[in-house]
Every structure is written in C-alpha cells, then in structure tokens.
Amino acid sequence: MADQNTPPMTRDRMRADLARTLRMPPEEIGDEDDLNDLGLDSMRAMGLVLRWTEGGLQLDFGELAESLTLNAWWAAAERAMAKRAGG
C-alpha cells in the first residue's frame, strides 16, 4: 500500500533517491551513467527497490539489474506505472 506521504514517482525523484543512496548531488547522475560505476551495489539497489515497492511502485529487480542506468530504470518504472494504471 502506498504511503500517503510518499510523492509519486518521477524521474527527478528517482534521480534524487539514487543520489541520496550514493551520497552525491543528483545533478551528478547522468541519464546514461552506469550506476554500478557510481557506487551502486546490489544491496543498495535492493534497498531502493524495496522503498519504491513500499511506496506502491512494483519493480522487478531482475529487470533493473539488466541495465544499470537512470534511463533504463525510469523506462522500467514507466512500464510498471502503466501496467498498474491499466489494470
């Protein structure tokens, strides 16, 4: 169930969540930067996915692991949100 205080997922929120996890300014995360190269390990990635899932966004960790870029993750989030909205 989505938390009432959780803002809806946006690309900017995803970038901000990644930046907070990586302890770096959001503007330093480029759309095609390899998140692994920026310091994102599997435990941190799982933490993000868990937080987003608790906020109502059902993401597949395996799908995210296939391509570690903000663009790829945002595309996965858009598909998840469209699937949820469609039924």
Secondary structure, DSSP 8 states (H G I E B T S, - for coil): ---TTS----HHHHHHHHHHHHTS-GGGS-TT--TTTTT--HHHHHHHHHHHHHTT----HHHHHH--SHHHHHHHHHHHHHHHHH-
